[in-house]
Amino acid sequence: MKQLHTHQRPILLFDGECNVCNHLVDFMLRYERKQWFLFASLQSKEGQRLVADFDIPENVDSVIVLIDGRVYLYSDAVFEVARVLPWYLRWMRIFRVIPTKWRNKGYKHFAKNRYRWFGKRETCRLPTVDEKSRFLE
């Protein structure tokens, strides 16, 4: 993995056309304690650059978290997101005791079916004026 970019803040890469992914971003914007995460859609120029720079395979069907030059995929990405949520939402980290192979199998099944179950947007999410400082273009 290349570590060309070590950002001061964690980055969440998300599928800008996925309704579930967009709801996750909305949720984080509302509940993240310190507003630490930055966001970039996988369809954006910055998202594509980060995917290439970190040698993330194009077939990865996951939200992707980048923290201090490290890449977190699948369920590990979700657990990294949970770390910054209010205490009453961090309880889900208890599922980390489940072996990674099983967690990721469940995550991949959900990701594979998310468009069918929850739909897909025609265009990527655009941040509001207030949110713009948290989005990488």
C-alpha angles and dihedrals in degrees: 000000000000115000099199095139125045104179123201089228131043118257128215114205112199140175102261092203096051116098092207092050092049091050089052090054091047089049092051092047088055101040110023105120102219102018088239102145123088119206136217129172116232088235094058124094091245092048091051091047092051092048090052095043093052094042092238109171114246091232093064105121100194145094104264126216122199117195125168092339094311125118122221119193137183115347092356089061090052091051091051089053091049090057091070098045123098115282093257090059097044091076089094089074087079087081088070086088088072110094112266092238092059094042091051092046089056091045092051092049090052092046092049091055102034096102092050094046101038107016134237133261122239091222136024122267115270117208121236119243090263092050097044095094090061096052126083115213 
